[in-house]
């Protein structure tokens, strides 16, 4: 037990990068209560907590829709952004690429420029104190279609100078074929944006292949269904395309249960350790930590204690978070060097 506690403490102190984090998914029950009050609605913490209990992907989507409905004005985003930076600092996260649901903002006819300005101002004030480097991914919603997605990609291109480094697509990966979005991703690439995609979370291995071959995705959000396709795993290894693994999210959305065809899925059944053992590039992330009641440190601890990932493997996974980031090469190498130094000092290597 003493050794396990020591390992968990050392992992908590390890410098980390967070590459799959939805800003809106960081809403907590307390923040939703606060926002509801700002909009003149009486909502108790008990009522909010009840809404945050999800057991399926549909449940989660309903929670996301409900909770984010209180993000109506630029000033609503500011306390959320401040909260996110403080939480990242508490996990010893040194770098994060945070996804913004710009497709949802446009659906709600919000001013994306004003929202983003409020977010960046709040982040700047807090990140300077906590010494966290943050960049941004603008996310389209797949089921909204390609015309809506290109609007998101254009906004991402417009705001590259403000820290937007990538265009991504989330939502229901089974709703529309990948081919519908080929031109959108081609446009993003032509504008110098990196490309990421949610795939293989609820969909099968072909969804991951399509994200690679059609979208040109440089990272795959989730991608857990790749475990069922050895040749796909070989492709991920060959091209060094990482899976952004979010174990607690996979459990809470029912994605893990679907993968295993079992209603009784547990974190110990997650394929993370198999991916690591096979050499598939992976990073650890939280996805929507406020909604899933998790944290980056909790994911690392669970990977070791419940999923059987070794301490040296977790140190390598932490390094992969920086290696597969969209940081400039010099900053990336510096961050990796710092991580290796800290890992040795903490006896993790």
N, C-alpha and C positions, 0 to 999 in steps of 0.2 A: 504493500500500500504506500509506503514512504517513497519508493521508487516511482510509482505512478503519479503521486502528487508532485514529485520533483520534476518529472517529465512535463506534466501539465503546466507547471509554473514556468519552466524554461520555454515551452512553446508559446505561452502568453507573452513572454518578453521578446520573442523573435520578431524582427522587422517584417512587415507583410505588405503585400499589394492586394487590393480588392478590385477585381476586373468585371464582376457581374453583380451589380448593385443598382436596383431601381430606386431613384429618389422617392417616388411616391410610395413604394413598398416599405419605406422606413416609417410611415405613419404608425403611431402607436394609439391605443385606445385613449390615453390621456390627451394626446395632440388632437385627436378627432373631437373629443369633448370640448377642448378649447376653441377649435375652429367653429364648431356648431354654435357655441355661445356667441362668438363674434357675429354670426349670421342670424342671431335671434332665435335659435332653436334650443330648447331644453333637452339635454341628453345627459344621462347619468353615466358614470364610469362603469357601473354594473351592466347597463344596457349595451355600452360599447364593447365591453369584454365579451359579452355573449355573441355579438356579431363577428368577433375575431376567431371564433371556434370553427375551423374548416376541416373537412375530411375528404374532399374531392376537388378536382380541378374546377368543376362548375361552381362549387362553394367558394373557392378562392376568387374566381372571376367576379362573382357577385359581391364579395367583400371588397375587392379592389374598386369596383364600380361605385359602390356605396361610399367607401371611405374617401376616395378621391373627389367625390362630388362636392366636398367642402373646400376644395382648392379652387376658388372662383376668381380670386384677384391676385395681382402680383404680391401684395403684402401677406397673403395667406401662405405663400411658399417660403417666405423668409424664416419663420421660426422652425420650419421643417428642415431647411438647409443648415441652419445653425445646429440643430439637434444631430443631424447626420455627421457633421464634422466632429463634434464632441464624442459621439459614439465611436467613430473611426479611431480617434486619438486614444480612446480607452482600450482599443484592441491592439495598440502599437502599430497601427496601419500607417505606413509612410507615404503611400501613393494609392490613388483610387481613380478609376474611370467610372463615372456615375452616369447611368442611363436616365434620360428624361423621356417621358411618354408624350412626345410632341404631337404624335398622331391623335392622342386623346385631347390635348389642348386645342387642336384645330377643330376637332369634332364639336367641342363645346364653344367654338367661336371666340377663343381667348386670344389675347395679344401675346404671341410667343416671345417677341422681342422684349416686351415689358416684364413678362414672367422671368425670362432668363436674366435680365438685368438685376431684378430683385434677388434672385437666387445667387448670382455671382457676387453681388455686394455683401450678402450675408456670409457667404463662404469665405470671401476675402478677409473679412474682419476676424473670422474665427480660425481659419487655416493658418493665417500669419502667426497667431498665438501658439498653435499646436504644431506648426512646421509640417503640414501635410500638403503634398502636391496633388492637385486634382485636375483632371481633364474630363471631357464630356462626350457622350454618345447620344445622338438624337435617334429616337426609335419610332418606326412606323408600325401600324397595326395591320397584320396580314389580311384579316377578314374585311378590312375597309377598302381593299383593292389597290391596284397599281397607281391610279391617278392620285389618290390621296397620299400614297407612299412617295411619289415624286415631289410632292409639295414639301414633305418632311426633308427629303434629300436636298432640295434647293435651299431650305432654311439652314441646314447643316453647313452647306457650302458658304452661305452668306456670313456665317458666324465662326468660321475657322479661326479668324484672328482673335476670337474671344475664348479660345480653348476647346472648341469642338473638333475632335480628332477622328470621329467615325460615324458612319450611318449603320443602323441595324434594323432588324425587323423582328417583332415578337407577335404575341397574340396566338390565335388558333392556327397552328402549322398545318392542320389538315383541311383548312377551309378553302384554299385556292392553290392551284398548282404553282410550283416554283417558276415555271417558264413565264408566267404572267409578270414576273418582277425582274426579268433579265435586264431589260433596258434601264430600270431604276438603278440597279447595282452597277451597271456599266457607266451610267451617268455619275454616280458617286465616285467610282474609281477615276473617271476622267477629271474630276474636280479635286483629286488628291486626298480623298477621304478613305480611311480604312473601312473595311466591311466586316460586319459580324452578323450572326443570325441565330435565333432560337431554332433548334432542330433536334429531333430525336429525344424529345422530352416525353411527349405523348405519341408522336409519330414513330414509325419504324426506321430501320437503317437507311432506307432509300431517301428519307427526308434529309438525313445527314449528307448523303452523297449529293443530293440536289443542291444543298447549301454550298457545298464545296465546288461542284462542277458548274453550276448555273450562276450562283451568286458570286462566286469567287471569295467566299467567306474565309477570313484569316483566323477566326476563332469560332467555335461552336458553343452556343449557350446550351448547357446540359449535355445533350448527345448520348445519354445513357443507353439508348437502344443499340448503339454501335457494338455493345458487348455480344450481340447475337450474330455478328458478321465479322469473321476473322479477316477477310480481305479488306474490309473497310478499316479495321483497326490497323492493318498494315499500311493502308494509304495515309492514315493520320500520322503514323510514325514516320513514314517516308517523307511526307511534306511538312512534318512538324507543325501540324495544326492542332492546337490544344482544345480539350473539352473543358468548359468552365463548369465544374461540378459543384452542385449545391445540394448536399444530401438531405438536410432537414426539409428544404423546399420539396424535394422529390417525394419525401415521406408524406408531408402534409397535403400535397395536391393530389395524391393518389397515383402519381407518375410511376413510383417505384412498384406499387401494387400491380399496375397495369403491365409493367415490364416483366414482373415475375409471375403474372397470372395468378396472383394470390391476394386474398382479402386481408391476410395477416402479415403483411410486409413489415419488416423491422429494419432499423438502420444497419444491423449486423448482416443483412442480406444485400446491402448496397454493393454494386460492382466496382466501387472506387479502388479497392485493394487489388482487384484483378487487372484493372487498367494500369495501375502503377507497376505491378509485377511484370506485365507484358511490355512495358516501355511506352505505352500511349501517353503523349503529353497531356497533363491535367493541371488545372489550378483549382484551388478551393475558394468558394465564395458563398455569400449568404442569400443572394437573390432579393428577397423581400423580408429583411430581418425583423422589422416592426410587426409585420403581419404573421410571421411564423415564430415569433418570440425566440430568436436565436441571435448569435453574434459570430464574428469571425473566429474568436478564440474558442467558442463553443464548438464550432465546426471542426477545428483542428483537434480539440480534445476528443470529440466523438469519433473522428477518423482513426485515432490511435486506440481508444479504449473499446469502441464498439465495432469498428470495421476492420481492425487488424492491420492498419497501415503502420509500418515501423517508424521510429523516430528519424532515422536517416532519410527514409522516403519522404517524410513530411518536411524535412529541411529542404530536400530537392524540390518538392511541390511549392514551397514558399519561394524558392529561387525562380521557379518557372513563372510565378506571378509577375516578377519583374522582367524576366527574359521575353515573355510573350506580350508585354505591355506595348503601348504605342508611344512610349517615351522616346525622345531623341537618343541616338545610340550612345552618346557620351554619358548622359544621365543614367541610362539603363546599366551600363557597365559599372558606373560608380555605385549604384544601388546594389548591384549583385556583389560587388567587392565588399561593401559594408555588411550585407547580409551574411556572407561567408565568415567574415571576421567575428560577427556577433554569434553565429552558430557555433563556431569553435570555442568562443569564450563561455558559452552556455553548455558546452560538452554535448552538443547535438550532432556533431560530425566526428 
